[in-house]
Amino acid sequence: MQRGGETVLSLEGLGKSYPGVRACDAISLDMRRGEIHALLGENGAGKSTLVKMIYGLVTPDAGEMRLDGQPFAPPDPNAARRAGVAMVFQHFSLFDALTVAENIALGMEDAPPPRRLAARIREVSELYGLPLDPRRTVGTLSAGERQRVEIVRCLLQGPRVLIMDEPTSVLTPQEAEILFETLRKLAAEGTAILYISHKLEEIRALCDTATILRRGEVVGTCTPAETTAREMAELMVGASFAPVAAAARETGGVALEARGLAAPAPGAFGTPLHDLSFTLRAGEVLGLGGVAGNGQDELLAVLAGERALPRGMLFLDGADVGRLGPQARRARGLATAPEERLGHAAAPEMSLTENALLTAARRKGLLRQGFIDWAAARRFAEAVIDRFDVRTPGPEAAARALSGGNLQKFVIGREIAQAPRVLVVNQPTWGVDAAAAAAIRQALLDMAAAGTAILVISQDLDELFEVADRFGALVGGRLSEIRPMHDLSLERIGLMMGGAHDMEVAHVG
């Protein structure tokens, strides 16, 4: 599957330091025209800093870049785009209240008149198999359609280099395959694509070459199609690690039960929940999948107690908890970890010790006669940092200072370390590297083996196959029939998540 012509982007000895850390150290790599080049590395390896230097968001303090043989040092993203470098970020930068065309126009320096732009959007999106209606309001689009907006915005500017950051994290398998076909078409036309993903099997299927970073340095290159996912993972972490292993376990009584759970949309672009019913037993892992924006955040909010429910809809160990708030539910053993790390799961400006205290004060005994036991809170934060290998200077570091993956490890670890009766997590391994993802999944399985009831909401189907006993799909705020995981195929689950099945609302199970 080797593609690629002459070098289009060359990095020589590129480096960047921050106080106390060398984020990138003498990184060199070449990208060839028509090549899909993977950039791999665990959390904190330097991937984000590297692509930010290429895209003009960060200025390197060593080395040089050359684009088509000419010196390339963009002072900002506008300069990078003018030179032919485009980037699709993991987090979309779109305005929900504006149309597709209006959002695309905002990202262009010299946008054509609205009618001509609309025609170009239709033409380009159809050409690359990503059809879009330029008149649609972005707030009404699915996550996959929103990604199309970001990609088409880039394609309208004819990039020579396209950077993709975790592009399939919000897609069904069917949508991901459409994206792959688009990228292959772009590569065949000569575009060089730098592809960042923690999903190693898709790297093997899509990419021609991979450069592996570890602690800010290039530690190797490989041809993904000729390298196993485990070999690539071990290159990333510098050691071998055991695959996730599910211990034999028996389920106990019903720990959490939803009976006809319903809630209105929290805002203009939120998703209402309709008649959700399910049971979750002690020692069981129930997986709920769905494309982003189908009610996952809203479900976690009502389970966590952030939004109150009428009586008779939610029961914890048989007791109605629908009217209880988050702290009261936590005290009874219901812990939750939302998808949004910074701002929801963790307060950005507060230290890790303070963030640990926010959810663990009662269950870990961090209060003494109404006063905070700071020494105990610090010890608890240090224990989470050590157990989950959180890369940070220490427990006094602000949450904002951590990389996304390391903050995710801390947030999930903080909840696991409290040994809850029921744990509800949304996207538990989102944005973390292969080794960290394996460690988190293993911790979830170990908790289930010890009797914890676990509800995993995830868009990562490989993850759900690894940890879940049963599966249900969330589509438009409705829940499909819940089925044993061993009865389902990857393709079947993808279709369920896309709504291409009979949505039987589950009232049993």
Secondary structure, DSSP 8 states (H G I E B T S, - for coil): -----SEEEEEEEEEEEETTEEEEEEEEEEEETT-EEEEEE-TTSSHHHHHHHHTTSS--SEEEEEETTEE---SSHHHHHHHTEEEE-SS----TTSBHHHHHHHT-TT---HHHHHHHHHHHHHHTT----TTSBGGGS-HHHHHHHHHHHHHTT--SEEEEESTTTT--HHHHHHHHHHHHHHHHTT-EEEEE-S-HHHHHHH-SEEEEEETTEEEEEE-GGGS-HHHHHHHHHTS-------------SEEEEEEEEEE--SSTT---EEEEEEEEETT-EEEEE--TTSSHHHHHHHHHTSS---TTSEEETTEE-TT--HHHHHHTTEEEE-S-TBTTTB-TTSBHHHHHHHHHTTTTT-EETTEE-HHHHHHHHHHHHHHTT--SS-TTSBGGGS-HHHHHHHHHHHHHTT--SEEEEESTTTT--HHHHHHHHHHHHHHHHTT-EEEEEES-HHHHHHH-SEEEEEETTEE---EEGGG--HHHHHHHHTT-S--------
